Amino acid sequence: MKFNIYKSIAVCSLVALAGCHDFEEMNTNPYQPGYIPEATENVSPNGYDIDYQLSEKALASLKERESGIGSTLYGFFYDGAWDNYQTTTNLTHDIYAGYTGNNVSGFLTQAPTYAYTEGWSANRWNQFYDKRSNAEYSELIRTFWFCDKNKYHAAFYISRIYYAFLLSMQTDTYGDIPLEYYIKGAAPVSEQVSYTKQEDVYAAIFYLLDQAITELNNNKSNNWDGLNSTNDIYYGGDVDKWIRFANTLRLRLALRISNVNPEEAKKQGEAALNGGVMQSHEDRLALIPKYRNNPSENQNVFAEFFSWGSGSTVLLTKEMEWAFKNQALKEGAGNFTEEFNTEESKCYLDPRCEMLWFRPSSYADLNQAIPEQSKKSFNGVRNGALNIGGSYLTTYSSARCCVADDAMDPTHAWWYKGTEYVWMGYPEALFLQAEAALRGWNGGSIAQAKQLYLDGVKASMEYYQISSSDYQPYIDHLNGLSAFDGTDKEAILEQIITQKWIAVFPNGNEGWAEVRRTDYPRYLLVVEGGNNSGGEIYDTKLIKRISYPDREEENPNRPDITQGDRVWWDVADTMDDNGKWQTPHNFR
């Protein structure tokens, strides 16, 4: 890594427990946590736990700021996966997952069509290392450990769980990443930081989760010394919910490595299942925008994009349109394989489509408290399409947003300024269990997989407040149900993953990872007209990772990869050499 100087990094929040603290007067070396004026003592790159000491002066400095640790925890949780969302996620991961369509013509030749865009893609790298790891996580676990490890027992391990969550997204984005020192809250001793292989990063994540789950189960004290109700923005200090989240994350990542290391995947997956995963929607990890408490603060990004005007709203993709219109075809609709159905009269339209997207209509008709849609069929845009922008909202479906009212009425729109964003939800937990049962983990069976699959679809519908009378006809006519009557595990997995992909929307971090891992759904498309990767990715292939930022070019340890190179757990290309989707092999 090259040195990056950040003149002022303030960790602020609305919480009154502590005020902001400014790092400008402190050490601005990105290899040294900003709040520590001296190096740690006897720190090594090995291991994952705090195995070092602080100097007396460093410890005194840490204790001086202990009263503000609640503010730091709040910021760590809030900004962890949300900071600069448009550039770190929406213009990359969300599009690569097939979830959202770009509607800004000026972006066509940039990241959406696979060109590496330093000003956007490097944001994620910088956020993770310079802010999350150095300015927040390091301060949190050092404070919890060195100031009073008994008092902060729960806070310490919950912070480690959340760091494991952020770490999983980081490595799934880039592959091999720097991990030594950072994972234990320390600073690398050299500019030329080492890179840890992704396989070893996953081992570290599983270690963090296993350790935290064990420690929290052994001591479920909810005494966060005032931190629980205001600073734990996800679960309010409920340790049991954090344990269930950690186990569900463990199951998610166990399945992620099922093609490349089946034995370890089963071991980790069964441990997660035995430990107890999410039990209801109440267990979801969801971020509530600050806007709900203060209209001057940031808001749901999809609503924010919509408020910028007709040329900025997010569009429905062709992949999602096909998913909504081809999962439950009516009898006599025809045989759709490579050319999918686009006629609503031939299918039981997925009710989630009408909840999440507008029919093609003018922005003026949609941008009001009670939107007025046309009666046109839902229509998705191809990635790389040239005809986009505000005038094309009458051609393509835009995200169902409302910024003219704060009532958050799902009969009018789903995305309001205060709408939450789910990082991991109960429907996903059910689909994870369905795949685990299909793989025979914990003695699971196809019959169990089918029931969990159906429960997952139902739970997704209920999350969107869709009535059973509206969603049951769709579920009853799912064409994929017949796959569960046979023994073809690949055919069954396709049904599970396709419905999980729909349910996980709009979380592009997870959607893109699962697209690369399983090569489902079969609705995926290459960039229309060819991509702009400069030859890194063939026009007939999909993007496989994001390149390291320019700041890493001077580091000789930086792996020599391109955006067309698969990450460790991605064992096969999704498309053949002609750009056509090919049947995967997910049971090895």
C-alpha positions in Angstrom: 0.0 0.0 0.0 1.0 3.6 -0.6 0.6 6.1 2.2 -2.7 7.9 2.2 -3.1 11.1 4.2 -6.5 11.9 5.6 -6.5 15.3 7.1 -9.7 14.9 9.1 -11.6 11.7 9.8 -14.3 12.3 12.3 -16.4 9.5 13.8 -19.6 11.2 14.6 -23.2 10.1 15.3 -26.5 11.3 16.5 -26.0 9.5 19.8 -25.5 11.7 22.7 -23.2 9.3 24.6 -20.1 11.0 23.2 -19.2 13.8 20.9 -17.2 13.6 17.7 -13.5 13.1 17.8 -11.2 14.5 15.2 -8.1 12.7 14.1 -6.4 15.6 12.4 -4.0 16.2 15.2 -3.1 12.5 15.5 -1.0 10.2 13.4 -2.3 10.1 9.8 -0.2 7.2 8.6 -2.8 4.7 7.3 -0.7 1.8 8.7 -1.1 3.2 12.2 -4.5 3.6 13.8 -5.0 7.4 14.0 -5.8 7.4 17.8 -2.6 5.7 18.9 0.5 8.0 19.0 2.9 5.2 19.5 3.5 1.7 18.1 2.2 -1.3 19.9 4.7 -3.5 21.7 5.6 -7.0 20.6 3.1 -7.2 17.8 3.5 -9.9 15.2 1.7 -10.7 11.9 0.7 -14.1 13.1 -2.6 -15.1 14.6 -6.0 -13.4 14.9 -6.2 -12.4 18.5 -4.8 -9.5 20.5 -1.4 -10.9 21.6 0.5 -7.6 22.2 0.7 -4.9 24.7 0.3 -1.1 24.6 2.8 1.4 26.0 1.6 3.2 29.1 1.2 6.4 27.1 -0.8 4.6 24.4 -3.1 3.0 27.0 -3.6 6.3 28.8 -4.5 7.9 25.5 -7.0 5.1 24.8 -8.6 5.5 28.2 -9.0 9.2 27.7 -11.3 8.5 24.8 -13.1 5.5 26.3 -16.2 7.7 27.0 -16.6 8.1 23.2 -16.4 4.5 22.3 -20.2 4.3 21.9 -20.0 6.8 19.1 -17.3 4.8 17.4 -19.3 1.6 17.6 -22.4 3.3 16.2 -20.4 4.6 13.2 -18.7 1.2 12.7 -22.1 -0.5 12.5 -23.8 2.2 10.4 -21.1 3.0 7.8 -19.6 -0.5 7.6 -21.4 -1.6 4.4 -23.2 1.7 3.6 -20.4 4.3 3.3 -20.3 5.8 -0.2 -22.8 3.2 -1.3 -23.3 4.5 -4.8 -19.7 4.1 -5.8 -18.7 1.2 -3.6 -21.6 -1.0 -4.4 -24.4 0.3 -6.6 -22.4 1.1 -9.7 -20.5 -2.2 -9.4 -21.9 -5.1 -7.3 -25.6 -4.2 -7.8 -25.1 -4.1 -11.5 -22.9 -7.2 -11.7 -25.4 -9.1 -9.7 -28.1 -8.3 -12.3 -30.1 -6.4 -9.7 -30.1 -2.7 -10.9 -29.8 -1.1 -14.3 -27.7 2.1 -14.9 -29.7 5.0 -16.1 -26.9 7.6 -16.5 -25.4 7.8 -20.0 -22.2 9.3 -18.6 -21.5 6.1 -16.7 -21.9 3.8 -19.7 -18.1 3.5 -20.4 -17.2 3.2 -16.7 -17.6 0.6 -14.0 -21.1 -0.6 -15.1 -19.6 -2.0 -18.3 -16.5 -3.4 -16.6 -14.0 -0.5 -17.0 -12.0 -0.2 -13.8 -13.0 3.2 -12.4 -10.4 4.2 -9.8 -12.5 7.0 -8.3 -15.3 4.5 -7.6 -13.9 1.0 -7.1 -11.0 2.1 -4.9 -13.5 3.7 -2.5 -14.4 0.3 -1.1 -10.8 -0.5 -0.5 -10.1 2.8 1.2 -13.3 2.6 3.3 -12.4 -0.8 4.6 -8.8 -0.2 5.5 -8.5 3.5 6.2 -11.9 4.0 8.0 -13.4 0.7 9.2 -10.2 -1.2 10.0 -7.9 1.6 11.3 -10.2 4.3 12.5 -13.0 2.2 14.0 -12.4 -1.5 14.4 -8.9 -1.1 15.8 -10.0 1.5 18.4 -13.1 -0.6 19.3 -11.4 -3.9 20.1 -8.4 -2.2 21.8 -10.7 -0.2 24.0 -12.8 -3.2 24.9 -9.8 -5.4 25.5 -7.3 -3.1 27.2 -9.7 -0.8 29.2 -11.9 -3.5 30.7 -12.2 -6.9 28.9 -14.8 -8.2 31.4 -17.0 -5.2 31.2 -16.9 -5.1 27.4 -16.9 -8.9 26.8 -20.0 -8.9 24.6 -19.1 -5.7 22.8 -15.7 -7.1 21.9 -16.9 -10.3 20.3 -19.9 -8.6 18.6 -17.5 -6.1 17.0 -15.5 -9.1 15.8 -18.6 -10.7 14.3 -19.4 -7.5 12.4 -15.8 -7.2 11.2 -16.0 -10.8 9.9 -19.1 -9.8 8.0 -17.3 -6.8 6.4 -14.2 -8.9 5.8 -16.2 -11.4 3.8 -17.5 -8.7 1.5 -14.0 -7.3 1.1 -12.4 -10.6 0.1 -15.3 -11.6 -2.1 -14.8 -8.4 -4.0 -11.0 -8.5 -4.5 -9.9 -12.1 -3.7 -6.5 -12.1 -1.8 -6.3 -9.1 0.5 -4.1 -7.7 3.3 -5.2 -9.2 6.6 -2.2 -9.6 8.9 -2.1 -7.2 11.8 -5.5 -5.6 10.8 -7.5 -8.5 12.1 -6.1 -8.1 15.5 -6.4 -4.3 15.6 -2.8 -3.7 15.0 -0.9 -1.8 12.3 1.4 -3.3 9.6 5.0 -2.6 10.3 5.8 -1.9 6.6 4.3 0.0 3.7 4.7 -3.2 1.6 1.9 -5.1 3.4 1.5 -8.8 2.7 -1.6 -10.2 1.0 -3.4 -13.2 2.5 -4.7 -15.8 0.2 -8.5 -15.8 0.0 -8.6 -19.4 1.3 -6.8 -18.3 4.4 -9.0 -15.2 4.8 -12.0 -17.5 4.9 -10.2 -19.6 7.5 -9.7 -16.4 9.6 -13.4 -15.5 9.2 -14.5 -18.9 10.4 -12.1 -18.6 13.3 -13.6 -15.2 14.3 -17.1 -16.4 14.1 -16.5 -19.7 15.9 -14.7 -17.9 18.7 -17.3 -15.2 19.1 -20.2 -17.6 19.1 -18.5 -19.8 21.7 -17.6 -16.8 24.0 -21.0 -15.2 23.7 -22.7 -18.5 24.5 -20.5 -18.9 27.5 -21.4 -15.4 28.8 -24.7 -14.0 27.4 -24.5 -10.9 29.7 -26.4 -8.0 28.1 -24.5 -5.5 30.2 -23.0 -3.3 27.6 -22.5 -0.5 30.1 -25.0 1.7 28.3 -23.9 0.8 24.8 -26.7 -1.7 23.9 -29.8 0.4 23.3 -28.4 3.3 21.5 -25.2 2.1 19.8 -26.0 -1.4 18.7 -28.2 -0.2 15.8 -28.9 -3.7 14.7 -30.0 -5.7 17.7 -30.0 -3.3 20.7 -27.5 -5.4 22.6 -29.5 -8.7 22.2 -26.7 -11.2 22.3 -28.9 -14.1 21.2 -29.7 -12.3 18.0 -26.1 -11.6 17.3 -25.3 -15.3 17.8 -28.0 -16.3 15.3 -26.7 -13.7 12.9 -23.1 -15.1 13.3 -24.3 -18.6 12.7 -26.3 -17.6 9.6 -23.3 -15.7 8.3 -21.2 -18.9 8.9 -23.7 -20.9 7.0 -23.7 -18.4 4.1 -19.9 -18.6 3.9 -19.8 -22.4 4.3 -21.9 -22.7 1.2 -19.8 -20.2 -0.6 -16.8 -22.6 -0.4 -18.8 -25.8 -1.1 -17.4 -26.2 -4.6 -13.8 -25.6 -3.7 -13.6 -27.3 -0.3 -16.6 -29.5 0.3 -15.3 -31.1 3.5 -14.6 -27.8 5.2 -17.9 -26.4 3.9 -19.8 -29.2 5.5 -17.9 -28.9 8.8 -18.6 -25.1 9.0 -22.2 -25.5 7.8 -23.2 -28.1 10.2 -21.6 -26.1 13.1 -23.7 -23.1 12.0 -26.9 -25.2 11.8 -26.3 -26.8 15.2 -25.6 -23.4 16.7 -28.9 -21.9 15.6 -29.6 -19.6 12.7 -32.1 -16.8 12.2 -35.6 -17.8 13.3 -37.8 -14.9 12.0 -37.8 -11.6 10.3 -37.0 -10.0 13.7 -33.5 -11.5 13.4 -32.6 -9.7 10.1 -29.6 -7.5 10.0 -31.1 -4.3 8.6 -29.8 -0.7 8.5 -32.3 2.0 9.2 -31.3 5.3 7.6 -30.6 8.2 9.9 -33.2 10.1 8.1 -35.9 8.5 10.2 -34.7 10.3 13.2 -33.4 13.5 11.5 -34.5 14.5 8.0 -31.3 16.4 7.6 -29.3 13.2 7.7 -28.7 10.6 5.0 -31.5 8.5 3.6 -32.2 5.3 1.7 -30.0 5.5 -1.4 -32.6 4.3 -3.9 -35.0 7.0 -2.8 -32.1 9.5 -2.9 -31.2 8.5 -6.5 -34.9 9.0 -7.4 -34.9 12.4 -5.8 -32.0 13.5 -8.1 -34.3 13.3 -11.2 -35.5 11.1 -13.9 -32.0 10.4 -15.3 -30.7 9.1 -12.0 -33.4 6.6 -10.9 -32.4 2.9 -10.8 -33.8 0.8 -13.5 -35.2 -2.8 -13.6 -32.8 -5.2 -15.3 -33.7 -7.6 -18.1 -32.4 -10.4 -15.8 -34.9 -9.5 -13.1 -37.7 -9.0 -15.5 -37.2 -12.5 -16.8 -37.0 -13.9 -13.3 -40.3 -12.2 -12.4 -42.0 -13.5 -15.6 -40.6 -17.0 -16.0 -40.7 -18.7 -12.6 -44.4 -19.5 -12.8 -45.5 -19.9 -16.4 -49.2 -20.6 -17.2 -50.2 -23.8 -18.9 -49.8 -23.6 -22.6 -47.5 -20.5 -22.3 -44.9 -22.2 -24.5 -41.4 -23.7 -24.0 -39.0 -21.0 -23.0 -35.3 -21.9 -22.8 -32.8 -19.4 -24.1 -35.5 -16.9 -25.2 -37.5 -16.2 -22.1 -41.1 -15.1 -21.7 -41.8 -11.4 -21.6 -45.6 -11.4 -21.7 -47.4 -11.0 -18.4 -50.5 -12.8 -19.8 -48.5 -16.0 -20.0 -47.3 -16.1 -16.4 -48.3 -15.7 -12.8 -46.3 -12.4 -12.4 -44.1 -12.4 -9.3 -45.9 -10.1 -6.8 -42.6 -8.7 -5.7 -42.2 -7.2 -9.1 -45.2 -4.9 -8.6 -44.0 -4.1 -5.1 -40.4 -3.1 -6.1 -40.8 -1.5 -9.6 -43.0 0.9 -11.5 -44.4 0.2 -14.9 -42.8 2.4 -17.5 -44.1 5.9 -16.9 -43.1 9.5 -17.0 -41.1 10.8 -14.0 -43.7 13.6 -13.5 -46.4 11.0 -13.0 -44.3 8.9 -10.6 -42.8 11.8 -8.6 -45.8 12.5 -6.4 -47.2 11.3 -3.2 -49.5 8.9 -4.9 -47.7 7.9 -8.1 -49.7 7.3 -11.4 -48.3 4.4 -13.4 -49.1 3.5 -17.0 -50.5 0.1 -17.8 -47.4 -0.9 -19.8 -45.7 -4.2 -19.2 -42.7 -4.2 -16.8 -39.6 -3.8 -18.9 -36.0 -4.3 -18.0 -32.9 -2.7 -19.5 -29.8 -4.5 -20.7 -26.4 -3.6 -19.1 -24.6 -1.6 -21.8 -27.8 -0.4 -23.5 -27.2 3.0 -25.2 -30.8 4.3 -24.9 -31.1 5.3 -21.3 -31.7 8.5 -19.4 -34.7 10.4 -18.1 -36.7 10.2 -21.4 -36.5 6.4 -21.3 -38.6 6.0 -18.1 -41.5 5.5 -20.4 -39.6 2.6 -21.9 -38.0 1.0 -18.8 -39.3 0.3 -15.3 -37.8 2.4 -12.6 -37.4 1.6 -8.9 -40.7 2.1 -7.0 -39.7 5.1 -5.0 -41.5 7.9 -3.3 -39.8 11.1 -2.1 -42.8 13.3 -2.0 -44.2 11.6 1.2 -42.7 10.0 4.3 -45.6 7.8 5.2 -43.9 4.7 3.8 -47.0 3.2 2.4 -46.1 0.0 0.4 -49.3 0.3 -1.7 -47.8 3.4 -3.3 -44.1 2.6 -3.2 -41.5 0.4 -1.4 -38.5 2.8 -1.3 -38.9 5.9 0.8 -36.2 8.0 2.4 -36.5 6.1 5.6 -36.8 2.5 4.1 -34.4 0.1 5.7 -31.7 -1.8 3.8 -31.3 -5.5 4.6 -27.8 -6.9 4.7 -29.0 -10.4 5.7 -32.6 -11.4 6.1 -34.8 -14.3 7.2 -35.7 -15.5 3.7 -32.0 -15.9 2.9 -31.5 -17.9 6.0 -34.3 -20.3 4.9 -32.8 -20.7 1.4 -29.4 -21.3 3.0 -30.9 -24.1 5.0 -32.6 -25.5 1.9 -29.3 -25.8 0.1 -27.7 -27.3 3.2 -30.5 -29.9 3.4 -30.0 -30.7 -0.3 -26.4 -31.3 0.3 -27.2 -33.7 3.1 -25.7 -31.6 5.8 -27.0 -32.7 9.2 -28.8 -35.6 7.5 -30.9 -33.3 5.4 -33.1 -34.5 2.5 -34.7 -33.3 -0.7 -38.0 -33.3 1.1 -36.6 -30.9 3.7 -35.0 -28.8 1.1 -38.4 -28.4 -0.7 -40.2 -27.3 2.5 -37.4 -24.8 3.3 -37.5 -23.5 -0.3 -41.3 -22.9 -0.1 -40.9 -21.3 3.3 -38.2 -19.0 1.9 -40.4 -17.9 -1.0 -43.3 -17.3 1.4 -41.1 -15.4 3.9 -39.8 -13.1 1.1 -43.4 -12.3 0.1 -44.4 -11.6 3.7 -41.4 -9.3 4.2 -42.8 -7.1 1.4 -46.2 -7.2 3.1 -47.8 -9.1 0.2 -51.0 -10.9 1.2 -51.3 -14.6 0.9 -54.2 -14.2 -1.5 -51.8 -12.4 -3.8 -48.7 -14.6 -3.5 -50.2 -18.1 -3.1 -51.2 -18.5 -6.8 -47.7 -17.7 -7.8 -46.2 -20.2 -5.3 -48.7 -22.9 -6.3 -47.7 -22.6 -9.9 -43.9 -22.4 -9.6 -42.6 -24.5 -12.5 -39.5 -25.4 -10.5 -41.5 -27.4 -7.9 -41.4 -30.5 -10.1 -37.6 -30.6 -9.8 -38.0 -31.6 -6.1 -39.9 -34.7 -7.2 -36.7 -36.1 -8.8 -33.1 -36.7 -7.7 -31.3 -34.2 -10.0 -29.6 -32.0 -7.3 -28.4 -29.5 -9.9 -32.0 -28.9 -11.1 -33.2 -28.5 -7.5 -30.3 -26.2 -6.6 -31.3 -24.0 -9.6 -34.7 -23.4 -8.1 -33.3 -22.7 -4.6 -30.7 -20.2 -5.8 -32.9 -18.5 -8.3 -35.5 -17.8 -5.6 -32.8 -16.8 -3.1 -31.3 -14.4 -5.7 -34.8 -12.8 -6.0 -35.2 -12.6 -2.3 -31.7 -11.2 -1.5 -32.3 -8.2 -3.8 -31.1 -5.4 -3.6 -28.0 -6.6 -1.8 -25.6 -6.7 -4.7 -22.7 -7.8 -2.4 -24.4 -11.1 -1.8 -26.2 -11.4 -5.1 -23.0 -11.0 -7.2 -21.1 -13.4 -5.0 -23.8 -16.1 -5.4 -24.0 -15.5 -9.2 -20.2 -16.2 -9.4 -20.4 -19.2 -6.9 -23.3 -21.1 -8.4 -23.7 -19.5 -11.9 -27.5 -19.1 -11.3 -29.9 -17.7 -12.2 -29.9 -18.8 -15.9 -31.2 -15.3 -16.8 -27.8 -13.7 -16.6 -26.5 -11.6 -19.6 -23.2 -10.4 -20.9 -22.8 -6.6 -21.5 -24.7 -5.5 -24.5 -22.4 -4.4 -27.3 -19.3 -5.6 -25.5 -17.6 -4.5 -22.3 -15.1 -1.7 -21.6 -12.5 -3.7 -19.7 -9.8 -3.2 -22.2 -9.5 -6.9 -22.9 -9.3 -8.0 -19.3 -12.7 -9.7 -19.7 -13.8 -11.4 -22.9 -17.0 -9.9 -24.4 -18.5 -13.4 -23.9 -17.8 -13.6 -20.2 -19.0 -11.9 -17.0 -16.9 -9.9 -14.6 -15.3 -12.0 -11.8 -13.8 -9.5 -9.4 -12.7 -5.9 -9.0 -9.1 -4.9 -9.5 -6.9 -3.5 -6.7 -6.8 0.3 -6.5 -3.9 2.3 -8.0 -2.5 2.9 -4.5 -1.4 -0.8 -4.5 0.6 -0.6 -7.7 3.9 0.1 -5.8 3.4 -2.9 -3.5 5.4 -5.8 -4.8 3.2 -8.2 -2.9 0.1 -7.2 -4.9 -1.2 -10.2 -6.8 -1.1 -10.0 -10.5 -4.8 -10.4 -11.4 -7.4 -8.8 -13.7 -11.2 -8.4 -13.3 -11.6 -11.4 -15.5 -9.8 -13.8 -13.1 -12.0 -15.9 -10.9 -11.7 -15.7 -7.1 -10.7 -18.8 -5.1 -14.2 -20.2 -4.5 -15.4 -19.5 -8.1 -14.6 -22.7 -9.9 -16.1 -22.2 -13.4 -17.2 -19.5 -15.8 -20.8 -18.7 -16.0 -20.8 -18.3 -19.8 -19.4 -20.4 -22.6 -17.1 -19.0 -25.2 -20.1 -17.8 -27.2 -21.5 -15.8 -24.4 -24.3 -18.3 -23.6 -25.2 -19.5 -20.1 -24.0 -23.0 -19.5 -25.3 -25.6 -17.0 -23.2 -25.5 -13.9 -21.7 -28.3 -11.9 -22.2 -27.4 -8.2 -21.8 -30.9 -6.7 -18.2 -31.9 -6.8 
